[in-house]
Amino acid sequence: MQTSKIDFKISQSEFIACLTDERLQNLKIKNEIYKNSELDFFRSLFAPFSSRVYLVGGCVRDALLGREIYDYDIEVYDIEPTRFDELMASIGASGVGKSYFIYKYKNYDIGLPRSESKTGNSHKDFAVSYINDPKIASLRRDFTINAIMMNIFNGEILDFHGGMRDLANKTLRHIDSEKFKEDPLRVLRGVQFSSRLDFSIANETIALMKSLSLEHLSRDRINTELIKFFRAKHLEKGAYYLFELGLIRKIFGVEISKDDEFLNELKSAREFVDDERLFLYLFFGKFESNAKEILEKMHLPKSYFSILKEPYFKDMPSDKELMQIALSMPIKSWLGAYNKERIERAKKLGIYEVKFDAKVDVAEILSAGFKNEEIAKEIKRKEELAISKYLNE
């Protein structure tokens, strides 16, 4: 069954019945998405006009992978655009877009099938046209796994580009080379998808990505995809492709070769630290880059600048150093608590869950006549004494 070469249009039960590949059998197929009672509203709304109404994009992909779904995209075929607009107005859906409306209703995006053609360098420079053929309409998608469609009435799957097999093989593969090149942001989308889903990128897609320039992408669009990567579970996967695609230099402005030790550290660290700042913290610490300068050039949200105040230790910090960190935060809140040894040591010191209280009496320091910078020095001295006493005891 060569789904990558021929049109694929069977019911989900038929698809499962014909599986012979063990990897496909292990895929967490879940067709409950189309039985979602919330969809009854749309079934009633569109039934008089069309039997071809599909869930499309990421919600289908995530349903088939058994992942949690937050937003849904619906594509409606066989309905006149003017009638469609009237239906959307009748339910109070809000239309967004200039030349082509996508309607938003609760956590649903609803639109008509369309084809897009690049007309300029901006991400808004696209000519959009109505297409009632799902196979042609699906060509505008970036990766095969995002082009799978599911009928809301009966759960029928449409897969024109082998997306189901790529899901089973945990592979990101582009659909159409010329369409893919029209938006270079898809390079970064590939990176963040690989990190979120733990997918590998097909060799031919990597080759295509390497040929694309990011120079016309706005910093905001770049950062949107980067932040999704920063929040992903499999940081080492996305980081591997940042190196492989030469994006470290393009995004961070530094020339660094792929470092397997760094990738392994990312993988193990993510098991202990679920924080979107972790990648940058380890990246700047490991490669001793000018974090402040790079962060300012990247125009990332201010929340990322807090890593500048987080101490970094390449090796295991001493008990005293852990205690010094705990003056400001419990060790469990420190980005450096990314391995078992550090965590266990902090627990033994009693500073994993709570900060260390040095019990410094600031009023006493002021009454002793200390002024200006002397106050901070005296506070620090007393904190050091408290730490030494605590460790000696």
C-alpha positions in Angstrom: 0.0 0.0 0.0 2.0 3.0 -1.3 0.2 5.9 0.2 3.1 8.3 -0.6 2.5 7.7 -4.4 -1.3 7.3 -4.8 -4.4 9.0 -3.5 -5.5 7.7 -0.2 -9.2 7.7 0.5 -10.5 5.1 2.9 -12.3 5.0 6.2 -10.2 4.8 9.3 -11.4 1.3 10.2 -10.4 0.1 6.7 -7.0 1.8 7.1 -6.4 0.0 10.4 -7.5 -3.4 8.9 -5.0 -3.2 6.1 -2.0 -2.4 8.4 0.9 -4.7 8.1 3.8 -2.5 9.3 4.4 -2.9 13.0 5.2 0.8 13.2 1.8 1.6 11.8 0.2 -0.8 14.2 1.7 1.0 17.1 0.4 4.4 16.0 -2.1 5.6 18.5 -5.1 6.0 16.1 -8.0 7.7 17.7 -11.0 8.6 15.7 -13.0 9.9 18.6 -12.3 13.4 17.5 -15.0 13.4 14.9 -17.5 12.1 17.5 -16.9 15.2 19.6 -20.3 16.4 20.7 -19.2 20.0 20.0 -19.1 19.1 16.3 -22.9 18.4 16.4 -23.4 22.1 16.1 -21.4 22.3 12.9 -22.9 19.0 11.6 -26.4 20.5 11.9 -25.2 23.8 10.4 -23.6 22.4 7.3 -25.6 19.2 6.7 -28.2 20.9 4.4 -25.5 22.2 2.2 -22.6 19.7 2.1 -21.4 16.3 3.1 -17.8 17.2 2.6 -16.9 19.1 5.8 -13.4 18.2 7.2 -11.3 18.7 10.2 -7.9 19.7 8.8 -4.4 20.4 9.9 -2.9 20.0 13.4 -6.0 18.9 15.1 -6.2 15.8 12.9 -2.5 15.1 13.3 -2.7 15.4 17.1 -5.9 13.3 17.3 -4.2 10.5 15.4 -1.2 10.7 17.7 -3.4 10.7 20.8 -2.3 14.2 21.8 -4.4 16.8 23.5 -6.2 19.2 21.2 -6.9 22.9 21.9 -7.9 24.4 18.6 -9.8 23.0 15.6 -9.7 23.9 11.9 -12.7 23.1 9.7 -12.7 23.3 5.9 -16.1 23.3 4.1 -16.6 22.1 0.5 -19.5 22.2 -2.0 -21.0 25.5 -0.7 -21.2 28.8 -2.4 -18.9 31.4 -0.8 -21.8 33.9 -0.3 -23.9 31.3 1.4 -21.0 30.3 3.6 -20.5 34.0 4.6 -24.2 34.2 5.5 -24.0 31.0 7.6 -21.0 32.4 9.5 -22.8 35.7 10.1 -25.8 33.8 11.4 -23.8 32.2 14.2 -21.8 35.4 15.0 -18.5 34.1 13.8 -15.8 36.8 13.2 -14.0 36.9 9.9 -10.3 37.6 9.8 -8.1 38.3 6.7 -8.1 40.7 3.9 -8.7 38.9 0.6 -10.0 35.7 2.1 -11.9 35.2 5.3 -11.2 32.6 7.9 -14.0 32.7 10.5 -13.3 32.2 14.2 -16.0 30.7 16.4 -15.0 29.7 19.9 -11.9 27.5 19.5 -12.7 26.8 15.9 -11.3 28.3 12.7 -13.7 27.7 9.8 -12.9 28.4 6.1 -13.4 27.4 2.5 -10.8 25.4 0.7 -8.2 27.6 -1.0 -5.1 27.7 -3.0 -2.3 30.2 -2.3 0.4 31.6 -4.6 3.3 33.8 -3.5 3.4 37.4 -5.0 6.1 39.1 -3.0 8.6 38.8 -0.1 6.2 39.6 2.7 4.3 36.8 4.4 1.2 38.7 3.4 2.1 38.7 -0.3 -0.1 35.9 -1.4 -2.8 35.6 -4.0 -5.7 33.4 -2.7 -8.3 31.6 -4.8 -11.2 29.3 -4.0 -10.5 25.6 -4.8 -13.2 23.0 -4.3 -10.8 20.0 -4.9 -9.4 18.8 -1.6 -6.2 17.3 -3.2 -5.3 20.6 -4.8 -6.3 22.6 -1.7 -4.0 20.4 0.5 -1.0 21.4 -1.5 -0.8 24.6 0.5 0.1 22.7 3.6 3.7 22.5 4.7 4.2 18.8 5.8 2.4 15.6 4.9 1.3 15.0 8.5 -0.5 18.4 8.5 -2.4 17.6 5.3 -4.5 14.7 6.6 -8.3 15.5 6.6 -11.1 13.9 8.6 -14.8 14.1 7.7 -16.9 15.4 10.6 -19.9 13.4 9.6 -18.4 9.9 9.4 -14.7 10.1 10.3 -13.5 9.3 6.8 -9.8 10.1 6.3 -8.4 11.8 3.2 -4.6 11.5 2.9 -3.3 12.5 -0.5 0.4 12.7 0.4 1.3 9.8 2.7 0.8 11.7 5.9 -0.5 8.6 7.8 2.7 6.6 7.0 4.9 9.6 7.9 3.0 9.8 11.3 3.8 6.2 11.9 7.4 6.6 10.9 7.7 9.8 13.0 8.9 11.7 9.9 8.4 15.3 8.8 8.3 15.5 5.0 7.3 18.4 2.8 4.5 18.0 0.3 5.4 20.2 -2.7 8.9 21.8 -3.1 7.7 24.9 -4.9 4.9 25.6 -2.5 7.2 24.9 0.5 9.7 27.5 -0.7 7.1 30.2 -0.9 7.3 30.7 2.9 10.7 30.1 4.5 9.2 30.2 7.9 8.4 26.6 7.3 12.1 25.8 8.0 11.5 27.0 11.6 8.2 25.3 11.8 10.0 22.1 10.9 12.4 22.6 13.8 9.7 23.3 16.4 7.5 20.4 15.1 10.5 18.0 15.4 11.0 19.1 19.0 7.3 19.0 20.0 6.5 15.6 18.3 10.0 14.0 18.5 10.0 13.6 14.7 12.9 13.3 12.4 13.0 15.5 9.2 13.3 13.6 5.9 16.6 14.0 4.0 15.0 15.6 1.0 13.2 18.1 3.2 16.4 19.0 5.0 18.1 19.6 1.6 15.2 21.9 0.6 15.3 23.8 3.9 19.0 24.4 3.5 18.4 26.2 0.2 16.0 28.7 1.8 16.9 32.1 3.2 15.3 33.6 6.3 16.3 37.2 5.5 12.8 38.4 4.7 11.2 36.9 7.7 10.2 39.4 10.5 11.7 38.9 13.9 8.2 38.5 15.3 7.4 35.6 13.0 10.8 34.0 13.8 10.3 34.3 17.5 6.8 32.8 17.4 8.3 29.6 16.1 11.4 29.7 18.3 9.2 30.1 21.5 7.3 26.9 20.5 10.7 25.2 20.2 11.8 26.6 23.6 8.6 25.1 25.2 8.9 21.7 23.5 9.7 18.5 25.3 12.4 17.2 23.0 14.8 20.2 22.9 17.7 18.1 21.7 15.8 17.2 18.6 15.1 20.7 17.5 18.6 21.8 18.5 20.1 19.1 16.3 18.3 20.6 13.3 19.3 24.2 14.3 22.9 23.1 13.9 22.3 20.9 10.9 20.5 23.6 9.0 23.0 26.3 9.9 20.4 28.3 11.9 22.5 28.8 15.0 24.5 31.5 13.2 21.5 33.0 11.4 19.4 33.2 14.5 21.9 33.8 17.4 24.6 35.4 15.4 27.4 33.1 16.6 29.4 30.5 14.8 29.2 27.2 16.7 29.6 23.7 15.5 27.3 20.9 16.4 28.1 19.6 19.9 26.8 16.1 20.8 27.6 16.7 24.5 25.3 19.8 24.5 22.5 17.8 22.7 22.8 15.0 25.3 22.7 17.6 28.1 19.6 19.2 26.7 17.9 15.8 26.6 18.7 14.9 30.1 18.1 18.4 31.5 14.5 18.5 30.1 13.6 15.5 32.2 14.1 17.7 35.3 13.4 21.2 34.2 10.1 22.1 32.4 10.9 25.8 31.7 10.9 27.5 28.3 14.1 29.3 29.2 16.1 26.1 29.6 17.5 26.0 26.1 18.9 29.5 26.2 20.2 29.1 29.7 22.2 26.0 28.7 23.2 27.4 25.3 24.6 30.7 26.7 26.3 28.8 29.6 27.8 26.1 27.5 29.1 28.3 24.7 29.9 31.3 26.8 28.1 33.6 24.5 27.2 37.3 25.2 23.7 36.5 26.4 22.5 40.0 27.0 23.6 41.3 23.6 22.1 38.3 21.7 18.8 38.5 23.6 18.5 42.2 22.8 19.2 41.6 19.1 16.6 38.8 19.0 13.9 41.0 20.6 12.6 38.1 22.7 10.0 38.8 25.4 11.5 40.4 28.6 10.8 37.2 30.6 13.8 35.5 28.8 16.2 38.2 30.2 15.7 36.7 33.7 18.2 34.0 32.7 20.9 36.7 33.0 20.4 36.5 36.8 20.6 32.7 37.0 24.1 31.4 37.9 25.5 28.8 35.6 27.9 26.1 36.6 29.5 23.8 34.1 30.4 21.3 36.8 28.7 20.4 40.1 28.5 23.5 42.3 29.8 23.3 45.8 27.5 23.2 48.9 28.4 26.8 49.5 27.5 27.8 46.0 24.2 26.0 46.2 23.5 27.8 49.5 24.3 31.2 47.8 21.8 30.4 45.1 19.2 29.5 47.7 19.4 33.0 49.2 17.4 34.1 46.2 15.3 31.1 45.3 14.6 27.5 46.3 16.9 25.3 44.2 13.8 23.7 42.5 13.2 27.1 40.9 16.8 27.4 39.6 17.4 26.5 35.9 20.7 24.9 37.0 18.8 22.1 38.9 18.8 20.0 35.7 20.3 16.8 36.9 19.7 14.3 39.7 23.0 14.9 41.5 22.3 18.6 42.0 18.7 18.0 43.0 19.6 15.3 45.6 22.4 17.5 47.0 20.0 20.4 47.4 17.4 18.2 49.2 20.1 17.0 51.7 20.9 20.7 52.4 17.2 21.4 52.9 17.1 24.1 50.2 15.4 22.3 47.3 11.8 23.3 48.3 12.5 26.6 50.2 15.0 29.5 50.1 17.7 29.7 52.7 16.9 32.4 55.3 20.1 33.9 56.5 18.1 36.0 59.1 20.0 39.2 58.4 18.6 42.1 60.4 18.8 45.0 57.9 17.6 47.5 60.6 20.5 46.5 62.8 22.9 47.2 59.9 21.4 50.6 59.3 21.5 51.5 63.0 25.2 50.6 63.1 25.8 53.5 60.7 26.5 51.6 57.4 25.6 53.7 54.3 25.2 53.4 50.6 27.2 50.5 49.1 28.5 49.6 52.5 25.0 48.3 53.4 25.0 45.7 50.6 28.5 44.6 51.5 27.6 44.1 55.1 24.4 42.2 54.2 26.5 39.9 52.0 29.1 39.4 54.8 26.4 38.4 57.2 24.8 36.0 54.7 28.2 34.4 54.1 28.6 33.9 57.9 25.1 32.4 58.1 25.9 30.0 55.3 29.3 28.9 56.9 27.5 28.4 60.2 24.8 26.4 58.6 27.2 24.1 56.7 29.4 23.6 59.8 26.4 22.6 61.8 
